[in-house]
Structure formats: structure tokens, C-alpha cells
Amino acid sequence: SFSQSRFNFMLLRALLGKGLIDFPTLERGTEVQDHDFFALSLPETFHRRQLFETLNAPEAYVFDGIRAPQGWIGCALSYKYLCRSALRMGKARISVMEDDVLLPPEHLQTRAKILDYLDRRESTGKPWDIFVGVIAQLREDTIVSAVERFEGLTFVTINRMTSTVYNIYNQKVMGRYRDWE
């Protein structure tokens, strides 16, 4: 049942957060997430979660981020867990936004255009790795290799990832997360 599954995940998540179990133990004891759009949030940061919930993004499944003794490792393990689940379910891509994202009122329409653009790139032999929805900081040595307009949006292709606030990952990148140690 959903209740038992959630209890198992939250218990194992707490044990991992205290360093009492390892990631493979958590993964073996939990069910695969059958979604392709996630909102990554920590239930312990309830003010952030409450603010996120006011954004009204029901299409995103709220995933309780994995805890680890070091916060950055917990964040990375959350992405690893989501990517491994998506690959096991045969997903072509997943979207992950963090709970501090700010979404415009038209985000569903914009998201549909973005997914159409990514599908079009794939179908015309222009592979992509990560769609970065928010660029938090751009290094001076970043290389811009293309700028394209599509359905009123501007897409810029660059040589590096710059943020994880709202991203879409393809199978190749999900495989890299899956294999991250």
C-alpha cells in the first residue's frame, strides 16, 4: 500500500541521514518512483515546502529528498535515486525542480513548448543532455554553440550545466547519475 511504502522510504531515509545504512540499502528497501516530473523537497524545511505548495504545480510529484550526513551528498543521492527509478521504468527523460523554484503563471504552457522543442531536437538528430530552466550563475568561459527561437521562446545551447533549480534530463544523463559514486 502507499502508506506502507511511504513509511518504509521515510524510515530508510532517516537511517541513511544518520549514516546507519548505505544508499544501496535504502534503494533495495523502497519502491521505484513511477513519475517523470518531480519537485525535490525536504519535509524538514517545512516553510520552503509550504511556499512551494502555493505555486500550484500539481503535475509535479513531491519527492522527499534523501538525507545524508553531508547535505550536498543527500541532494546528489536524491537525483541518483530519481534517475535510477526513471531508467528502471523506461522513461525517456525526467524533469526535476527544487522547491525554491519560482514558476510563472503560464508555466504549464511554457513547459509544453519546451518538451516539444526537445522532442523536435531528438527527431532531427540534434541530441541534447540537460535542459536547464534557470541559469543561476554563468562562468565567463562558457561556450554558446547555438541560439534558436521556437514558439516564442529562445533556447541557448551551452557547454556546461549551471543550476539544478528546474531541469530536464535525458537518458544519457540519467545514466551518469545512476552510475555516480
LUMMARPA-125344 format. One record per residue: chain; residue in one letter; residue number from 1; x negated, y negated, z negated of N, C-alpha, C, O in turn. Coordinates in pm, whole numbers, plus 50000, padded with zeros to 5 digits. Layout:
REM LUMMARPA-125344
unit|code|pos|n.east|n.north|n.up|ca.east|ca.north|ca.up|c.east|c.north|c.up|o.east|o.north|o.up
A|A|NUM|X|Y|Z|X|Y|Z|X|Y|Z|X|Y|Z
...
//
This chain:
REM LUMMARPA-125344
unit|code|pos|n.east|n.north|n.up|ca.east|ca.north|ca.up|c.east|c.north|c.up|o.east|o.north|o.up
A|S|1|49916|50119|50000|50000|50000|50000|49912|49875|50000|49794|49881|49965
A|F|2|49971|49763|50039|49898|49636|50043|49847|49599|49904|49734|49552|49890
A|S|3|49929|49620|49804|49892|49585|49667|49769|49664|49621|49677|49607|49562
A|Q|4|49767|49792|49646|49654|49877|49607|49528|49840|49686|49418|49836|49632
A|S|5|49547|49813|49813|49435|49775|49899|49372|49644|49850|49250|49632|49843
A|R|6|49457|49548|49818|49407|49419|49768|49336|49436|49634|49230|49376|49612
A|F|7|49392|49516|49546|49327|49541|49417|49189|49602|49437|49092|49558|49375
A|N|8|49179|49703|49524|49051|49767|49550|48948|49666|49602|48834|49663|49556
A|F|9|48991|49584|49698|48899|49486|49755|48852|49387|49648|48733|49360|49636
A|M|10|48947|49334|49571|48911|49232|49471|48822|49290|49361|48732|49222|49312
A|L|11|48846|49414|49321|48762|49478|49220|48620|49497|49274|48522|49461|49209
A|L|12|48609|49554|49392|48477|49576|49452|48406|49444|49482|48284|49435|49469
A|R|13|48481|49344|49521|48427|49211|49545|48365|49155|49417|48256|49097|49420
A|A|14|48435|49172|49305|48383|49124|49175|48257|49201|49136|48160|49142|49088
A|L|15|48258|49333|49157|48140|49414|49122|48020|49376|49208|47907|49370|49157
A|L|16|48042|49349|49335|47933|49305|49422|47883|49168|49377|47762|49143|49376
A|G|17|47975|49080|49341|47938|48947|49295|47850|48949|49171|47768|48860|49150
A|K|18|47868|49051|49089|47786|49066|48968|47661|49149|48994|47581|49170|48903
A|G|19|47643|49194|49117|47525|49272|49152|47531|49416|49103|47427|49483|49093
A|L|20|47651|49466|49073|47666|49602|49020|47683|49708|49129|47662|49827|49103
A|I|21|47720|49665|49249|47729|49756|49363|47665|49686|49482|47635|49567|49477
A|D|22|47644|49761|49590|47588|49701|49712|47699|49685|49817|47811|49734|49799
A|F|23|47665|49617|49925|47762|49590|50031|47821|49717|50091|47943|49725|50110
A|P|24|47738|49819|50123|47798|49941|50180|47903|50004|50088|48001|50061|50137
A|T|25|47885|49995|49957|47984|50050|49864|48114|49972|49873|48222|50030|49875
A|L|26|48103|49839|49880|48224|49757|49895|48294|49793|50026|48416|49810|50028
A|E|27|48218|49804|50132|48278|49830|50262|48345|49968|50267|48455|49982|50322
A|R|28|48281|50068|50209|48340|50203|50209|48469|50208|50127|48557|50288|50157
A|G|29|48479|50124|50026|48595|50127|49937|48709|50037|49976|48807|50026|49903
A|T|30|48700|49972|50092|48805|49879|50133|48855|49914|50272|48791|49988|50347
A|E|31|48970|49858|50305|49032|49884|50435|48986|49781|50537|48955|49667|50502
A|V|32|48982|49821|50661|48943|49734|50772|49049|49624|50787|49169|49649|50775
A|Q|33|49002|49503|50815|49091|49389|50837|49134|49388|50983|49051|49367|51071
A|D|34|49262|49410|51010|49312|49415|51148|49370|49279|51188|49490|49265|51211
A|H|35|49283|49181|51196|49321|49047|51238|49213|48996|51333|49106|49055|51342
A|D|36|49241|48887|51401|49136|48826|51483|49120|48677|51457|49045|48609|51528
A|F|37|49191|48626|51356|49177|48485|51318|49182|48477|51166|49282|48511|51104
A|F|38|49072|48431|51108|49057|48430|50963|49030|48290|50911|48969|48207|50977
A|A|39|49077|48266|50790|49040|48148|50713|48961|48201|50593|49017|48269|50507
A|L|40|48834|48170|50589|48745|48217|50483|48758|48123|50363|48738|48002|50375
A|S|41|48791|48181|50248|48815|48100|50129|48781|48182|50005|48795|48304|50004
A|L|42|48736|48115|49903|48712|48181|49775|48829|48150|49683|48859|48032|49661
A|P|43|48896|48251|49628|49009|48222|49538|48965|48145|49413|49046|48077|49350
A|E|44|48836|48155|49378|48786|48084|49261|48779|47933|49282|48776|47857|49186
A|T|45|48776|47889|49408|48776|47746|49438|48920|47707|49474|48950|47673|49588
A|F|46|49006|47714|49374|49149|47701|49398|49188|47564|49452|49287|47554|49525
A|H|47|49116|47457|49419|49150|47325|49474|49129|47323|49625|49211|47269|49699
A|R|48|49017|47382|49671|48993|47391|49815|49101|47474|49883|49150|47439|49990
A|R|49|49136|47586|49819|49238|47672|49880|49372|47600|49886|49442|47610|49986
A|Q|50|49408|47530|49781|49534|47456|49783|49536|47351|49893|49637|47335|49962
A|L|51|49424|47279|49911|49416|47181|50020|49428|47249|50155|49495|47199|50245
A|F|52|49361|47364|50171|49369|47436|50297|49514|47477|50326|49561|47464|50438
A|E|53|49582|47527|50226|49719|47574|50246|49813|47463|50292|49916|47491|50354
A|T|54|49780|47338|50262|49864|47227|50308|49846|47201|50458|49927|47130|50518
A|L|55|49742|47258|50519|49719|47238|50663|49821|47312|50748|49837|47282|50866
A|N|56|49890|47407|50689|49991|47485|50759|49931|47554|50882|49964|47523|50996
A|A|57|49842|47650|50854|49781|47730|50960|49820|47877|50939|49734|47960|50908
A|P|58|49948|47909|50956|49994|48046|50926|49936|48152|51018|49942|48271|50986
A|E|59|49880|48111|51133|49823|48208|51227|49692|48266|51175|49646|48369|51224
A|A|60|49631|48201|51077|49504|48246|51022|49528|48329|50895|49598|48286|50804
A|Y|61|49469|48447|50892|49476|48533|50774|49373|48482|50673|49254|48473|50704
A|V|62|49417|48450|50552|49325|48401|50449|49249|48520|50393|49306|48612|50335
A|F|63|49116|48515|50413|49027|48621|50367|48952|48572|50245|48886|48468|50249
A|D|64|48961|48648|50137|48890|48615|50014|48743|48648|50033|48704|48765|50037
A|G|65|48662|48544|50044|48521|48561|50072|48451|48653|49973|48488|48660|49855
A|I|66|48352|48721|50023|48275|48816|49942|48181|48738|49851|48121|48639|49892
A|R|67|48169|48785|49729|48081|48722|49631|47950|48798|49627|47945|48920|49646
A|A|68|47844|48724|49602|47711|48782|49582|47639|48694|49481|47677|48578|49461
A|P|69|47535|48747|49417|47463|48665|49318|47413|48533|49376|47402|48434|49303
A|Q|70|47383|48528|49506|47347|48403|49573|47459|48369|49670|47498|48452|49753
A|G|71|47512|48247|49661|47627|48206|49740|47610|48222|49890|47701|48268|49958
A|W|72|47493|48185|49944|47472|48194|50088|47476|48339|50135|47517|48367|50248
A|I|73|47433|48431|50048|47439|48573|50085|47584|48621|50086|47623|48697|50174
A|G|74|47663|48576|49991|47806|48611|49991|47876|48561|50116|47958|48631|50174
A|C|75|47843|48439|50157|47901|48384|50280|47861|48469|50399|47946|48506|50481
A|A|76|47733|48500|50410|47685|48582|50523|47749|48721|50520|47785|48774|50625
A|L|77|47764|48779|50402|47827|48911|50392|47975|48905|50431|48029|49001|50485
A|S|78|48040|48792|50405|48180|48775|50447|48190|48781|50599|48277|48849|50653
A|Y|79|48101|48710|50666|48101|48713|50812|48067|48854|50863|48126|48902|50959
A|K|80|47972|48917|50798|47934|49054|50838|48055|49147|50824|48084|49225|50915
A|Y|81|48124|49139|50711|48241|49223|50685|48349|49200|50792|48404|49295|50847
A|L|82|48378|49073|50821|48481|49041|50919|48442|49091|51059|48526|49145|51132
A|C|83|48315|49073|51095|48270|49118|51227|48272|49270|51237|48313|49324|51340
A|R|84|48229|49338|51134|48230|49485|51137|48374|49536|51148|48400|49631|51223
A|S|85|48466|49474|51075|48607|49514|51084|48661|49491|51224|48729|49577|51280
A|A|86|48630|49374|51282|48680|49341|51416|48627|49439|51519|48701|49483|51608
A|L|87|48500|49473|51509|48443|49568|51605|48506|49706|51590|48533|49772|51690
A|R|88|48529|49750|51468|48595|49880|51448|48737|49881|51504|48787|49985|51547
A|M|89|48802|49766|51503|48939|49756|51556|48940|49729|51707|49046|49722|51767
A|G|90|48822|49714|51767|48813|49693|51911|48845|49551|51956|48884|49530|52071
A|K|91|48831|49454|51867|48860|49315|51902|48753|49261|51996|48635|49290|51980
A|A|92|48795|49182|52094|48702|49121|52189|48634|48999|52128|48523|48963|52167
A|R|93|48700|48937|52033|48646|48818|51967|48723|48797|51837|48833|48848|51818
A|I|94|48661|48719|51748|48733|48676|51628|48709|48527|51609|48608|48472|51653
A|S|95|48803|48465|51542|48791|48325|51503|48783|48321|51351|48857|48390|51281
A|V|96|48693|48238|51301|48679|48220|51156|48668|48070|51129|48583|48001|51184
A|M|97|48757|48023|51043|48744|47886|50996|48729|47891|50845|48781|47981|50778
A|E|98|48656|47796|50794|48637|47789|50650|48742|47698|50590|48800|47614|50659
A|D|99|48766|47714|50462|48879|47644|50400|48859|47494|50384|48949|47426|50335
A|D|100|48744|47440|50424|48725|47295|50421|48745|47231|50559|48712|47113|50578
A|V|101|48797|47308|50653|48825|47256|50787|48940|47154|50780|49029|47164|50696
A|L|102|48935|47058|50869|49046|46965|50886|49103|46989|51024|49031|46977|51124
A|L|103|49230|47023|51032|49293|47055|51160|49386|46943|51203|49464|46893|51122
A|P|104|49378|46903|51329|49472|46802|51378|49610|46866|51395|49622|46988|51404
A|P|105|49713|46785|51401|49850|46840|51415|49866|46929|51538|49945|47023|51535
A|E|106|49792|46901|51645|49806|46978|51770|49708|47094|51778|49676|47140|51888
A|H|107|49659|47143|51663|49554|47245|51667|49597|47374|51736|49514|47440|51799
A|L|108|49722|47413|51728|49765|47536|51795|49757|47522|51947|49715|47615|52015
A|Q|109|49797|47407|52000|49788|47384|52144|49641|47377|52187|49604|47431|52292
A|T|110|49559|47310|52108|49417|47299|52140|49351|47436|52135|49270|47469|52222
A|R|111|49385|47515|52035|49329|47649|52024|49365|47733|52146|49280|47806|52198
A|A|112|49488|47724|52192|49529|47800|52311|49446|47759|52432|49409|47845|52512
A|K|113|49418|47630|52448|49334|47584|52559|49192|47637|52546|49130|47677|52645
A|I|114|49140|47637|52425|49004|47688|52401|48995|47836|52438|48901|47878|52505
A|L|115|49093|47914|52394|49092|48057|52426|49105|48078|52577|49041|48168|52632
A|D|116|49187|47998|52644|49199|48007|52790|49064|47976|52856|49022|48045|52949
A|Y|117|48997|47872|52807|48866|47835|52861|48766|47949|52844|48694|47983|52938
A|L|118|48761|48009|52726|48667|48118|52701|48700|48239|52788|48610|48304|52840
A|D|119|48829|48268|52805|48870|48378|52894|48828|48349|53038|48781|48439|53108
A|R|120|48844|48226|53082|48807|48189|53218|48656|48204|53238|48612|48254|53341
A|R|121|48578|48162|53140|48432|48178|53149|48397|48326|53168|48318|48362|53255
A|E|122|48456|48410|53084|48430|48555|53093|48466|48608|53232|48389|48683|53292
A|S|123|48583|48570|53281|48630|48625|53409|48549|48575|53528|48552|48637|53634
A|T|124|48477|48464|53512|48396|48411|53622|48247|48440|53603|48162|48380|53669
A|G|125|48216|48531|53512|48077|48572|53492|47990|48473|53418|47868|48477|53431
A|K|126|48051|48385|53340|47975|48290|53257|47993|48330|53111|48082|48279|53043
A|P|127|47910|48419|53063|47928|48465|52925|47906|48353|52823|47835|48256|52850
A|W|128|47964|48368|52711|47948|48276|52600|47923|48359|52475|47958|48477|52472
A|D|129|47864|48301|52375|47835|48372|52250|47924|48323|52136|47997|48400|52075
A|I|130|47914|48194|52108|47988|48135|51996|48050|48004|52042|47981|47919|52099
A|F|131|48178|47988|52017|48241|47859|52033|48234|47791|51898|48288|47842|51800
A|V|132|48167|47677|51891|48155|47601|51767|48256|47488|51771|48246|47397|51853
A|G|133|48353|47494|51682|48461|47396|51681|48425|47265|51617|48488|47163|51646
A|V|134|48326|47264|51530|48283|47143|51463|48131|47143|51460|48069|47239|51414
A|I|135|48071|47036|51508|47926|47024|51501|47894|46933|51383|47919|46812|51387
A|A|136|47839|46992|51277|47810|46916|51155|47681|46836|51167|47673|46724|51119
A|Q|137|47583|46894|51231|47455|46827|51248|47390|46882|51374|47387|47003|51396
A|L|138|47338|46793|51456|47277|46834|51582|47130|46791|51582|47100|46672|51573
A|R|139|47041|46889|51594|46898|46858|51596|46861|46788|51725|46924|46808|51829
A|E|140|46758|46706|51718|46713|46629|51835|46665|46718|51948|46676|46680|52065
A|D|141|46611|46836|51917|46558|46923|52022|46662|47020|52079|46627|47114|52150
A|T|142|46790|46996|52049|46897|47078|52106|46903|47054|52257|46894|46941|52304
A|I|143|46919|47162|52330|46926|47154|52477|47071|47168|52521|47139|47265|52487
A|V|144|47118|47069|52597|47251|47073|52657|47235|47130|52798|47167|47071|52882
A|S|145|47298|47245|52823|47283|47308|52954|47405|47289|53045|47396|47313|53165
A|A|146|47518|47247|52989|47637|47225|53072|47737|47140|52996|47746|47146|52873
A|V|147|47812|47062|53072|47926|46987|53018|48040|47009|53116|48027|46981|53235
A|E|148|48152|47060|53065|48266|47092|53151|48394|47034|53092|48411|47026|52970
A|R|149|48484|46993|53179|48617|46949|53139|48715|47062|53173|48706|47125|53279
A|F|150|48808|47087|53080|48908|47191|53102|49034|47151|53028|49032|47135|52905
A|E|151|49143|47134|53099|49273|47100|53042|49264|46986|52940|49323|46993|52832
A|G|152|49190|46883|52975|49181|46765|52889|49080|46773|52776|49068|46680|52697
A|L|153|49008|46884|52767|48906|46900|52664|48768|46899|52728|48753|46938|52844
A|T|154|48668|46856|52654|48531|46859|52702|48456|46968|52627|48456|46971|52504
A|F|155|48391|47058|52701|48313|47167|52644|48167|47143|52676|48131|47119|52791
A|V|156|48083|47150|52574|47940|47127|52589|47868|47256|52552|47888|47310|52443
A|T|157|47785|47307|52643|47708|47428|52617|47570|47386|52566|47498|47311|52632
A|I|158|47535|47438|52447|47405|47406|52387|47333|47536|52351|47391|47644|52358
A|N|159|47208|47524|52313|47123|47640|52291|47118|47689|52146|47037|47776|52114
A|R|160|47200|47636|52060|47195|47681|51920|47330|47663|51853|47414|47583|51895
A|M|161|47349|47739|51747|47468|47725|51665|47442|47617|51561|47332|47608|51509
A|T|162|47542|47538|51531|47518|47424|51443|47609|47418|51320|47586|47334|51233
A|S|163|47708|47502|51310|47801|47492|51197|47891|47616|51193|47903|47688|51292
A|T|164|47954|47639|51080|48047|47752|51070|48185|47708|51021|48260|47791|50968
A|V|165|48221|47583|51037|48349|47534|50987|48467|47595|51063|48569|47628|51004
A|Y|166|48451|47610|51195|48557|47670|51278|48490|47723|51404|48457|47647|51495
A|N|167|48471|47853|51409|48400|47914|51522|48476|48034|51576|48558|48096|51508
A|I|168|48444|48066|51701|48496|48186|51767|48373|48265|51812|48284|48211|51877
A|Y|169|48371|48394|51779|48255|48479|51807|48295|48589|51905|48402|48648|51894
A|N|170|48207|48615|52003|48232|48725|52096|48174|48855|52040|48112|48856|51933
A|Q|171|48194|48966|52113|48148|49096|52063|47997|49103|52045|47949|49165|51950
A|K|172|47923|49041|52134|47776|49043|52122|47731|48983|51989|47647|49040|51920
A|V|173|47787|48869|51954|47750|48803|51829|47805|48881|51710|47738|48892|51607
A|M|174|47926|48935|51723|47979|49018|51614|47885|49135|51587|47867|49175|51472
A|G|175|47825|49191|51692|47730|49300|51676|47607|49255|51599|47552|49332|51521
A|R|176|47563|49134|51621|47447|49081|51547|47480|49064|51400|47399|49096|51313
A|Y|177|47599|49012|51372|47642|49001|51232|47654|49140|51168|47612|49162|51055
A|R|178|47712|49232|51244|47730|49369|51194|47596|49429|51150|47589|49498|51048
A|D|179|47492|49401|51226|47360|49462|51201|47271|49379|51109|47159|49421|51078
A|W|180|47319|49263|51063|47238|49175|50978|47205|49242|50844|47292|49301|50780
A|E|181|47081|49232|50804|47038|49285|50674|46980|49170|50593|46937|49190|50480
//
